[in-house]
Amino acid sequence: MSIQHHLNIPSPEHTVHTAWTKAAGIRLSIKRDDLIHPIISGNKWRKLSGIFNHYNSNQYTQLVTYGGAFSNHLVATAAACAILGLPCKGIVRGDEPKEINPVLKLCILYGMELQFVSRAKYKETNRTIGIVNGVLHVPEGGACAQGATGCSQILKEVDLNSYDKVCIACGTGTTLAGMATHLKNQTSTKLFGVQVLKGESYIANELKTVYGIDDVPVYDTFHMGGYAKTTDELISFIQDFNQETGVLLDPIYTGKLFFALKEMCENGEIKNGERILAIHTGGLTGWFGKGETLGL
């Protein structure tokens, strides 16, 4: 079965207006990769598409991948494999909990077999990509060269002459690397990333070490305390943005990206008249672990 019939590709672009975009005099548009599919959305599909296109489906009969208990990648992979009729297993970091969370319940509903391993054992597990004994192993988050190739498709769907800057939230740098590869020597449009986890220059160093990319700025001060960490200020910002635009952001990735954009408008790093394209990378299941933040 072809998975393409289930996907909204190319994803649409929407221009949005908020009090801070108006005050800054900028045009902010969003490439809505969150609308690719209700579950297989955003850069999770982009990475998987690169992996599926790279490996001959006749050479494997099962897929195994890896992630944490709230992994968007795990549930996206489970849904994609269900459509493809491909058995899959998720190796989950951490001991099996007494109660399965909503993300992992979705994985099970889509037919993914779950195997919980201790954090120590998980750390020792070989999580690199490749086919072994008829099993396709996909690294955590789809972070690999093939995943980056899939992400290069994002900007092929965009008229880059319409934008001065393109930006994206970064957890591993894979998506940013794919986009940078497409942009190289093709346009004057500038690309930058917003790092969502702690670690000074972490993503910038990954880009240079793994992909040989050293000319893409990555802002590393908007992580709100670390990966999957939030603040009251961030949650309040997301609520305001959702209500002003009707576009739902997640608290792990895109919320931090758009918060950074607002700060950059206010401090003058983004200037009056600039045309900005932000990539919405999906990840809305991130709210499943954050409902208590809003008293839900």
PAZAPA-4460 file (N, C-alpha, C; in steps of 0.05 Angstrom, whole numbers, plus 32768, in hexadecimal, padded with zeros to 4 digits):
% residues 296
    n_x    n_y    n_z   ca_x   ca_y   ca_z    c_x    c_y    c_z   seq   type   mol
   8011   7FE8   8000   8000   8000   8000   8012   8019   8000     1      M     A
   800B   802D   7FF0   801A   8045   7FEF   8011   8057   8006     2      S     A
   8025   8061   8014   801F   8073   802B   8018   808F   8022     3      I     A
   8020   8097   8009   801D   80B2   8000   7FFF   80BA   7FFF     4      Q     A
   7FED   80A7   7FFA   7FD1   80AD   7FF8   7FC6   80B6   8013     5      H     A
   7FD4   80B1   8029   7FCB   80B8   8044   7FD7   80D3   804D     6      H     A
   7FE7   80DF   803D   7FF6   80F7   8046   7FEF   8110   8036     7      L     A
   7FF0   8126   8044   7FEA   8140   8038   8005   814E   8031     8      N     A
   800F   8146   8019   8029   8150   8010   8026   815A   7FF3     9      I     A
   8030   8172   7FEC   803E   8184   7FFE   802D   8191   8013    10      P     A
   8039   8195   802A   8029   81A2   8040   8025   81BF   803A    11      S     A
   800F   81CB   8044   8008   81E7   803D   8019   81FB   804C    12      P     A
   8019   8213   8043   8025   822A   8051   800F   823E   8059    13      E     A
   8010   8246   8072   7FFC   8259   807C   800A   8271   8087    14      H     A
   8001   8289   8080   800B   82A2   808C   7FFA   82A8   80A5    15      T     A
   8007   82AE   80BB   7FF8   82B4   80D4   7FFF   82D0   80DE    16      V     A
   7FED   82DA   80EF   7FF1   82F5   80F9   7FEC   82F5   8118    17      H     A
   7FFF   8300   8126   7FFD   8303   8143   8003   8320   814A    18      T     A
   7FFF   8326   8163   8006   8342   816C   8023   8347   8168    19      A     A
   8034   8333   816D   8051   8338   816B   805B   8338   814E    20      W     A
   804F   8329   813C   8057   832B   8120   804F   8346   8114    21      T     A
   8038   8350   811C   802F   836A   8113   8041   8380   811E    22      K     A
   8048   837E   8137   8059   8393   8143   8074   8393   8137    23      A     A
   807E   837C   812F   8099   837A   8123   8098   8380   8105    24      A     A
   8081   8380   80F9   807F   8386   80DC   808A   8370   80CB    25      G     A
   8087   8356   80D4   8091   8340   80C4   8079   8330   80B9    26      I     A
   8080   831F   80A5   806C   830C   809B   8075   82F0   80A4    27      R     A
   8065   82E3   80B4   806B   82C8   80BE   8059   82B4   80B1    28      L     A
   8065   82A1   80A4   8056   828B   8098   8060   8271   80A4    29      S     A
   804E   825D   80A3   8054   8243   80AF   8050   822D   809A    30      I     A
   8065   821D   8096   8061   8206   8085   8056   81F0   8097    31      K     A
   803D   81E8   8091   802D   81D7   80A4   8033   81B9   80A0    32      R     A
   804B   81B1   80A6   8051   8195   80A5   8042   8185   80BA    33      D     A
   8037   8194   80CE   8026   8186   80E2   800C   817B   80D5    34      D     A
   8006   8185   80BD   7FEE   817C   80AF   7FF3   8166   809B    35      L     A
   800B   815C   809A   8011   8145   8088   7FFF   812D   808E    36      I     A
   7FFC   8128   80A8   7FEC   8111   80B1   7FE6   8116   80CF    37      H     A
   7FCF   810C   80D9   7FC9   8111   80F6   7FDE   8106   8109    38      P     A
   7FEB   80F0   8102   7FFF   80E3   8113   801B   80E3   8107    39      I     A
   801D   80DD   80ED   8037   80DC   80DF   803D   80F8   80D5    40      I     A
   8041   810B   80E7   8042   8127   80DD   805E   8132   80E0    41      S     A
   8061   8149   80D3   807A   8159   80D7   8093   814B   80CD    42      G     A
   80A9   8151   80DB   80C2   8146   80D2   80C5   8129   80D9    43      N     A
   80B3   811D   80E9   80B4   8100   80EE   80AF   80F2   80D3    44      K     A
   809B   80FB   80C4   8096   80EE   80AA   80AD   80F5   8097    45      W     A
   80B7   810D   8097   80CC   8114   8084   80E4   8102   8087    46      R     A
   80EC   80FD   80A1   8102   80EB   80A6   80FC   80CE   809D    47      K     A
   80E4   80C5   80A4   80DD   80AA   809D   80DC   80A6   807F    48      L     A
   80D3   80BB   8070   80D1   80B9   8053   80EC   80B5   8047    49      S     A
   8100   80C3   8051   811C   80C0   8047   8126   80A4   804C    50      G     A
   811F   8099   8064   8128   807E   806B   811A   8069   8059    51      I     A
   8100   806C   8056   80F1   8058   8046   80FA   8059   8029    52      F     A
   8100   8071   801F   8108   8074   8003   8124   8069   7FFF    53      N     A
   8135   8069   8013   8150   805F   8011   8153   8041   8011    54      H     A
   8142   8034   8021   8144   8017   8024   812F   8008   8013    55      Y     A
   8138   7FF3   8006   8126   7FE3   7FF5   8113   7FD3   8008    56      N     A
   80F9   7FD7   8005   80E6   7FCA   8017   80E6   7FAC   8014    57      S     A
   80F1   7FA1   7FFE   80F3   7F84   7FFB   8109   7F78   800C    58      N     A
   8119   7F89   8018   8130   7F7F   8028   812B   7F7D   8046    59      Q     A
   8113   7F85   804F   810D   7F83   806B   80F0   7F7C   806F    60      Y     A
   80EA   7F6F   8085   80CE   7F66   808B   80C4   7F72   80A5    61      T     A
   80D5   7F81   80B3   80CD   7F8D   80CC   80DE   7FA6   80D0    62      Q     A
   80D3   7FB9   80E0   80E1   7FD1   80E7   80E4   7FD3   8105    63      L     A
   80FB   7FDA   810F   8100   7FDF   812B   810B   7FFB   812F    64      V     A
   80FF   8009   8141   8109   8024   8147   8109   802A   8165    65      T     A
   8112   8042   816D   8119   8047   8188   810E   8063   8191    66      Y     A
   8109   8066   81AB   8101   8080   81B5   80F9   807F   81D2    67      G     A
   80F3   8097   81DC   80E9   809A   81F7   80CC   8094   81F9    68      G     A
   80C1   8096   8212   80A5   808E   8216   8091   80A1   820A    69      A     A
   809A   80BA   8203   8088   80CD   81F6   8091   80D4   81DA    70      F     A
   809E   80C2   81CD   80AB   80C7   81B3   8097   80CB   819D    71      S     A
   8097   80E2   8190   8087   80E7   8178   8090   80D4   8162    72      N     A
   80AA   80CE   8161   80B5   80BD   814C   80A9   80A1   814E    73      H     A
   80A7   8096   8166   809C   807B   8169   807F   8079   815F    74      L     A
   806E   808C   8166   8053   808A   815E   8050   8090   8140    75      V     A
   8060   80A2   8135   805F   80A7   8118   8068   808E   8109    76      A     A
   807C   8080   8113   8086   8068   8106   8071   8052   8107    77      T     A
   8064   8050   811E   804F   803B   8122   8038   8040   810D    78      A     A
   8030   8059   810A   801A   805F   80F7   8023   805A   80DB    79      A     A
   803B   8062   80D3   8045   805D   80B8   8047   8040   80B2    80      A     A
   8051   8030   80C5   8054   8014   80C1   8039   8006   80BE    81      C     A
   8025   8010   80CD   800A   8004   80CB   7FFF   8008   80AF    82      A     A
   8003   8020   80A3   7FFA   8025   8088   8008   8014   8074    83      I     A
   8022   8010   8079   8032   8000   8066   802F   7FE2   806A    84      L     A
   8022   7FDA   8080   801F   7FBE   8086   8039   7FB1   808F    85      G     A
   804A   7FC1   809C   8065   7FB8   80A4   8066   7FB5   80C2    86      L     A
   806C   7F9D   80CC   806E   7F99   80E9   8084   7FAA   80F4    87      P     A
   8080   7FB5   810C   8094   7FC6   8118   8096   7FC3   8136    88      C     A
   80AD   7FC9   8140   80B2   7FC7   815D   80BF   7FE2   8166    89      K     A
   80B7   7FEB   817D   80C3   8003   8189   80D2   7FFB   81A2    90      G     A
   80EC   8002   81A3   80FC   7FFE   81BB   80FA   8017   81CB    91      I     A
   80EE   8015   81E3   80E7   802D   81F3   80FB   8030   8209    92      V     A
   8106   8048   820B   811A   804E   8220   810C   8050   823C    93      R     A
   8115   803F   824F   810A   8040   826A   80FA   8027   8270    94      G     A
   80F8   8021   828A   80E8   800A   8293   80CB   800D   828C    95      D     A
   80BD   7FF7   8289   80A1   7FF8   8282   8091   8004   8299    96      E     A
   8081   8018   8293   8072   8026   82A8   8059   8016   82B1    97      P     A
   804E   801D   82C8   8036   800F   82D1   801F   8016   82BF    98      K     A
   801F   802E   82B4   8009   8037   82A2   8015   8042   8289    99      E     A
   800D   8037   8272   8017   8040   8258   800B   805C   8251   100      I     A
   801D   806E   8248   8014   8089   8242   8005   808A   8227   101      N     A
   7FF7   80A0   8221   7FE8   80A2   8209   7FF8   809E   81EF   102      P     A
   8011   80A8   81EE   8021   80A5   81D6   8027   8087   81D1   103      V     A
   802F   8079   81E5   8034   805C   81E2   801B   804C   81DC   104      L     A
   8004   8055   81E8   7FEB   8048   81E1   7FE5   804A   81C4   105      K     A
   7FEA   8062   81B8   7FE7   8065   819B   7FF9   8052   818C   106      L     A
   8012   8050   8195   8024   803D   8187   8018   8021   8187   107      C     A
   800E   8019   819E   8002   7FFE   81A0   7FE9   7FFB   818E   108      I     A
   7FD9   8010   818D   7FC1   8010   817C   7FC8   800D   815F   109      L     A
   7FDF   8018   8157   7FE8   8015   813B   7FF7   7FFB   8136   110      Y     A
   7FF9   7FEB   814B   8005   7FD0   8147   8023   7FCE   814E   111      G     A
   802F   7FE3   8159   804B   7FE1   8160   804F   7FD0   8179   112      M     A
   8062   7FBE   8177   806A   7FAF   818F   807E   7FC0   819E   113      E     A
   807A   7FC2   81B9   808B   7FD2   81C9   809D   7FC0   81DA   114      L     A
   80B6   7FC8   81DC   80C9   7FBA   81EE   80D7   7FD0   81FF   115      Q     A
   80D3   7FCE   8219   80DF   7FE2   822B   80FA   7FD7   8234   116      F     A
   810E   7FE9   8234   8128   7FE2   823E   8132   7FF7   8251   117      V     A
   8143   7FEF   8264   814D   8003   8277   815D   8018   8269   118      S     A
   8160   802F   8275   816F   8045   8269   818C   803D   8264   119      R     A
   8197   802D   8276   81B3   8024   8273   81B5   8012   825B   120      A     A
   81A3   7FFF   8258   81A4   7FED   8241   819E   7FFC   8227   121      K     A
   818C   800E   8228   8185   801E   8210   819D   802D   8206   122      Y     A
   81AD   8038   8219   81C5   8047   8212   81D9   8036   8204   123      K     A
   81D9   801C   820B   81ED   800A   81FF   81E3   7FFE   81E4   124      E     A
   81C9   8002   81DE   81BD   7FF6   81C6   81C8   8003   81AD   125      T     A
   81CE   7FF4   8198   81D6   7FFF   817F   81BD   8009   8170   126      N     A
   81BB   8024   816F   81A3   8030   8163   81A9   803D   8148   127      R     A
   81BC   8032   8139   81C2   803D   811F   81B0   8031   810A   128      T     A
   81AF   803D   80F3   819D   8035   80DE   81A9   801E   80CE   129      I     A
   8198   800C   80C3   81A1   7FF7   80B2   818F   7FDF   80B3   130      G     A
   8193   7FCD   80A0   8183   7FB4   809E   8194   7F9D   80A9   131      I     A
   8189   7F90   80BE   8197   7F79   80CA   8184   7F62   80CB   132      V     A
   818A   7F4C   80BD   817A   7F33   80BE   815C   7F39   80B6   133      N     A
   8159   7F4A   80A2   813E   7F50   8099   812F   7F64   80A9   134      G     A
   813C   7F71   80BC   812F   7F85   80CD   813C   7FA0   80C7   135      V     A
   812B   7FB4   80C1   8135   7FCF   80BD   8136   7FDE   80D7   136      L     A
   814E   7FE5   80E0   8151   7FF4   80F9   8153   8012   80F3   137      H     A
   8142   8021   8100   8140   803E   80FC   8148   804C   8116   138      V     A
   815C   805E   8116   8165   806B   812E   8150   807C   813B   139      P     A
   8155   8083   8154   8143   8093   8164   813D   80AE   8155   140      E     A
   8124   80B5   8153   811C   80CE   8146   8121   80CE   8128   141      G     A
   8129   80B7   811C   812F   80B7   80FF   8148   80C8   80F9   142      G     A
   8159   80CC   810D   8171   80DD   8109   8187   80CE   80FB   143      A     A
   8189   80D3   80E1   819E   80C6   80D1   81A0   80D5   80B6   144      C     A
   81B4   80CE   80A6   81B7   80DB   808C   819F   80D7   807A   145      A     A
   8193   80C0   807B   817C   80BA   806A   8164   80CB   8073   146      Q     A
   8162   80CF   808E   814C   80E0   8098   8150   80FD   808F   147      G     A
   8169   8106   8090   816F   8121   8087   8168   8125   8069   148      A     A
   816D   8110   8059   8166   8112   803D   8148   8115   8039   149      T     A
   8138   8107   804A   811B   810A   8049   8113   8126   8050   150      G     A
   8121   8132   8063   811A   814E   806C   8122   8163   8057   151      C     A
   8133   815C   8045   813B   816F   802F   8123   8175   801E   152      S     A
   810F   8164   801E   80F7   8168   800D   80E6   817F   8017   153      Q     A
   80E8   8186   8030   80D7   819B   803B   80D8   81B5   802B   154      I     A
   80F1   81BE   8026   80F4   81D7   8018   80F1   81D5   7FFA   155      L     A
   80F1   81BD   7FEF   80EB   81B9   7FD3   80CF   81C0   7FCC   156      K     A
   80BE   81C1   7FE1   80A1   81C7   7FDD   809C   81E5   7FE1   157      E     A
   80B1   81F5   7FE5   80AE   8211   7FEC   80BA   8224   7FD7   158      V     A
   80AD   8239   7FD1   80B8   824E   7FC0   80CA   8260   7FD2   159      D     A
   80E3   825A   7FD2   80F5   8268   7FE5   80F9   8285   7FDF   160      L     A
   80F2   828D   7FC7   80F4   82AA   7FC0   80E0   82BB   7FD0   161      N     A
   80CC   82AD   7FDC   80B8   82BB   7FEC   80C0   82C0   8009   162      S     A
   80D8   82B6   8011   80E0   82B8   802D   80FD   82C1   8030   163      Y     A
   8102   82D0   8045   811D   82D9   804C   812A   82C5   805E   164      D     A
   811A   82B9   8071   8126   82A7   8084   8113   828F   8088   165      K     A
   811F   8278   808C   8110   825F   8093   811B   8255   80AD   166      V     A
   8109   824B   80BE   8113   8242   80D9   8104   8229   80E1   167      C     A
   8111   821A   80F4   8106   8201   80FD   8110   81FB   8119   168      I     A
   8100   81ED   8129   8109   81E3   8143   811A   81CB   813F   169      A     A
   812F   81C8   8150   8142   81B2   814D   8145   81A1   8166   170      C     A
   8143   8187   8163   8148   8175   8179   8161   8164   8174   171      G     A
   8166   815D   815B   817E   814E   8153   818F   815C   813E   172      T     A
   8182   816D   812F   818F   817B   8119   818B   816D   80FE   173      G     A
   817E   8156   80FD   817A   8147   80E5   8169   8157   80D0   174      T     A
   8153   8162   80D9   8142   8171   80C7   8150   818A   80BD   175      T     A
   815D   8198   80CF   816B   81B0   80C7   8181   81AA   80B3   176      L     A
   818F   8193   80B7   81A4   818B   80A4   8199   8186   8088   177      A     A
   8182   8178   8087   8176   8173   806D   816D   818C   805F   178      G     A
   8162   819F   806D   815A   81B8   8062   8172   81C8   8059   179      M     A
   8187   81C8   8069   81A0   81D7   8062   81AC   81CC   8048   180      A     A
   81AB   81B1   8045   81B6   81A5   802D   81A7   81AE   8014   181      T     A
   818D   81B1   8016   817D   81BA   8000   8183   81D7   7FF9   182      H     A
   8186   81E7   800E   818A   8204   800A   81A6   820B   7FFF   183      L     A
   81B9   81FA   8004   81D5   8201   7FFE   81D8   8209   7FE0   184      K     A
   81E3   8221   7FDD   81EA   822C   7FC2   81D1   822F   7FB0   185      N     A
   81B9   8231   7FBC   81A1   8233   7FAB   8192   824D   7FAF   186      Q     A
   8195   825A   7FC6   8184   8271   7FCB   8191   8283   7FE0   187      T     A
   8187   829C   7FE1   8191   82AF   7FF5   8181   82AD   800F   188      S     A
   816C   829C   800F   815C   8298   8027   816E   828C   803D   189      T     A
   816C   8298   8055   817C   828F   806C   816D   827B   807C   190      K     A
   817B   8267   8087   8170   8252   8097   817B   8253   80B3   191      L     A
   816B   824F   80C8   8175   824D   80E3   8164   8239   80F3   192      F     A
   8170   822F   8108   8162   821C   811A   8160   8227   8136   193      G     A
   814C   821C   8145   8149   8222   8161   814B   8208   8170   194      V     A
   815F   8206   8180   8165   81ED   8190   8151   81EB   81A7   195      Q     A
   8145   81D3   81AB   8131   81CF   81C0   813C   81C0   81D8   196      V     A
   8155   81B9   81D8   8161   81AB   81EF   817A   81BA   81F9   197      L     A
   8181   81B4   8211   8198   81C1   821D   81B2   81B9   8210   198      K     A
   81C6   81CA   8211   81E0   81C3   8207   81EA   81D9   81F4   199      G     A
   81FC   81E9   81FD   8206   81FF   81ED   8212   81F4   81D3   200      E     A
   8208   81FE   81BD   8212   81F7   81A2   820F   81D9   819C   201      S     A
   81FD   81CB   81AA   81FA   81AE   81A6   81F3   81A8   8189   202      Y     A
   81DD   81B4   817F   81D4   81AE   8164   81E8   81B8   8150   203      I     A
   81F3   81D0   8154   8207   81DB   8142   821F   81C8   813F   204      A     A
   8227   81BD   8155   823E   81AA   8154   8236   8190   8145   205      N     A
   821D   8187   814A   8214   816F   813C   8213   8174   811D   206      E     A
   8209   818B   8116   8208   8192   80F9   8224   8191   80ED   207      L     A
   8237   819C   80FB   8252   819D   80F0   825F   8181   80F0   208      K     A
   825C   8173   8106   826A   8159   8108   825D   8144   80F6   209      T     A
   8243   8142   80F6   8235   812D   80E8   8231   8133   80CA   210      V     A
   822A   814D   80C5   8222   8154   80A9   8234   8167   809B   211      Y     A
   8249   8171   80A9   825B   8184   809D   824F   819F   8098   212      G     A
   823B   81A7   80A7   822D   81C0   80A3   8235   81D3   80BA   213      I     A
   8241   81EA   80B3   824A   81FC   80C7   8242   8219   80C2   214      D     A
   822E   821D   80B0   8226   8238   80A9   8209   823D   80AE   215      D     A
   81FC   822D   80BF   81E0   8231   80C6   81DE   8238   80E4   216      V     A
   81D4   8250   80EA   81D2   8258   8106   81BE   8247   8115   217      P     A
   81C4   823F   812E   81B2   8231   813F   81B0   8240   815A   218      V     A
   8199   8249   8162   8195   8257   817B   8190   8243   8191   219      Y     A
   81A1   8244   81A6   81A0   822F   81BA   8197   8239   81D6   220      D     A
   818A   824F   81D7   8182   825A   81F1   8163   825A   81F5   221      T     A
   8155   824C   81E5   8137   824B   81E7   812D   8230   81F0   222      F     A
   813D   8220   81FD   8135   8205   8205   8122   8203   821D   223      H     A
   811F   821A   822B   810D   821B   8243   8115   8208   8259   224      M     A
   812E   8202   825B   8137   81F0   8271   8140   81D5   8267   225      G     A
   813B   81CF   824E   8144   81B5   8243   812F   81A8   8232   226      G     A
   8136   8191   8227   8123   8183   8215   810A   817A   8225   227      Y     A
   80F3   8180   821A   80D9   8179   8226   80D3   818A   823F   228      A     A
   80E4   819E   8245   80DF   81B0   825B   80CE   81C8   8251   229      K     A
   80BD   81D2   8262   80AE   81E9   825B   80AE   81FD   8272   230      T     A
   80A5   8215   826C   80A1   822A   8281   8085   8235   827F   231      T     A
   807C   8242   8294   8062   824F   8293   8061   8264   827C   232      D     A
   8078   8272   8278   8079   8286   8263   8075   8279   8247   233      E     A
   8081   8262   8243   807E   8254   8229   8061   824B   8225   234      L     A
   8056   823F   8239   803A   8235   8237   8027   824C   8232   235      I     A
   802B   8262   823F   801A   827A   823B   801D   8284   821E   236      S     A
   8036   8284   8214   803B   828D   81F9   802C   827B   81E5   237      F     A
   802E   8260   81E9   8021   824D   81D7   8003   8251   81D7   238      I     A
   7FF8   8255   81EE   7FDB   825A   81F0   7FD3   8273   81E0   239      Q     A
   7FE2   8288   81E3   7FDC   82A1   81D5   7FDF   829C   81B7   240      D     A
   7FF4   828E   81AE   7FF8   828A   8192   7FE2   8278   8186   241      F     A
   7FDB   8263   8194   7FC5   8252   818B   7FAB   8262   8187   242      N     A
   7FA5   8274   819A   7F8C   8282   8199   7F8D   8299   8184   243      Q     A
   7FA4   82A4   817F   7FA6   82B9   816B   7FA6   82AE   814E   244      E     A
   7FB0   8296   814B   7FB5   828B   812F   7FA4   8273   8129   245      T     A
   7F9B   8264   813D   7F8E   824A   8138   7FA2   8234   8131   246      G     A
   7FBB   8239   8133   7FD0   8225   812E   7FDA   821A   8148   247      V     A
   7FD7   8200   814C   7FE0   81F4   8166   7FFE   81EE   8165   248      L     A
   800C   81F8   8178   8028   81F3   817C   802C   81DD   8191   249      L     A
   8042   81CF   8191   8047   81BC   81A6   805B   81C8   81BA   250      D     A
   805D   81BD   81D3   806E   81CA   81E7   808B   81C1   81E6   251      P     A
   8091   81AE   81D5   80AC   81A2   81D5   80BD   81AF   81BF   252      I     A
   80B1   81B3   81A7   80C1   81BD   8190   80B6   81D8   8186   253      Y     A
   809F   81D8   817A   8096   81F0   816B   808F   8207   817E   254      T     A
   8086   8201   8196   8081   8217   81A9   809A   8227   81AE   255      G     A
   80B0   8219   81B1   80CA   8227   81B7   80D4   8236   819E   256      K     A
   80CF   822A   8186   80D6   8238   816D   80C8   8252   816B   257      L     A
   80AE   8253   816E   809F   826B   816A   80A4   827F   8181   258      F     A
   80A9   8275   8199   80B1   8287   81AF   80CB   8295   81A8   259      F     A
   80DE   8286   819C   80F7   8292   8193   80F3   82A7   817E   260      A     A
   80E1   82A2   816B   80DB   82B5   8156   80D0   82CF   8162   261      L     A
   80BF   82CD   8176   80B4   82E5   8183   80CB   82F5   8190   262      K     A
   80DC   82E7   819E   80F3   82F5   81AB   8105   8302   8197   263      E     A
   810A   82F5   8180   811B   82FF   816B   810F   8317   815E   264      M     A
   80F5   8318   815C   80E7   8330   8151   80EB   8347   8165   265      C     A
   80E8   8341   817E   80E9   8357   8192   8105   8362   8196   266      E     A
   811A   8350   8192   8135   835B   8196   8142   8364   817C   267      N     A
   8133   8363   8166   813D   836E   814D   814D   835A   813B   268      G     A
   8151   8341   8144   815F   832E   8133   814E   8327   811A   269      E     A
   8134   8328   811C   8123   8327   8105   8118   8343   8101   270      I     A
   811C   834D   80E9   8117   8369   80E4   80FD   836F   80D5   271      K     A
   80F4   8387   80D8   80DB   8390   80CB   80DC   838A   80AD   272      N     A
   80C6   837E   80A3   80C4   8378   8087   80CE   835C   807F   273      G     A
   80DB   834E   8091   80E5   8333   808A   80CF   831F   8087   274      E     A
   80D3   830C   8076   80C0   82F7   8070   80CB   82DD   807B   275      R     A
   80BD   82D2   808F   80C7   82BB   809E   80B6   82A3   8098   276      I     A
   80C2   828C   8093   80B4   8273   8091   80BD   8260   80A8   277      L     A
   80AA   8259   80B9   80B0   8246   80CE   80A5   822B   80C7   278      A     A
   80B4   8216   80CB   80AB   81FB   80C5   809D   81EF   80DE   279      I     A
   8084   81E8   80DB   8076   81DB   80F1   807B   81BD   80EF   280      H     A
   808A   81B2   8102   8094   8197   8101   8081   8183   810E   281      T     A
   8068   818A   8113   8055   8178   811F   805B   8174   813D   282      G     A
   805C   815B   8146   8063   8155   8161   804D   815C   8175   283      G     A
   8034   815E   816C   801F   8167   817E   8018   8153   8194   284      L     A
   8020   813A   8190   801D   8126   81A6   802E   812D   81BE   285      T     A
   8040   8141   81BB   804F   814B   81D2   803E   8155   81E8   286      G     A
   8025   815D   81E2   8013   8167   81F6   8009   8150   8209   287      W     A
   800B   8137   8200   8002   8121   8210   8011   811F   822A   288      F     A
   8029   8128   822B   8038   8127   8244   8039   8141   8253   289      G     A
   802A   8155   8248   802B   8170   8254   8010   817B   825C   290      K     A
   7FFC   816A   825C   7FE1   8173   8263   7FE0   817F   827E   291      G     A
   7FF0   8173   8291   7FEF   817E   82AC   7FF8   819A   82AE   292      E     A
   8008   81A3   829A   8013   81BE   829A   7FFC   81D2   8299   293      T     A
   7FE7   81CA   828B   7FD0   81DC   8287   7FB9   81D4   829A   294      L     A
   7FBE   81C1   82AC   7FA9   81B8   82BE   7F94   81A7   82B0   295      G     A
   7F9D   819A   829A   7F8A   818A   828B   7F87   816E   8297   296      L     A
***
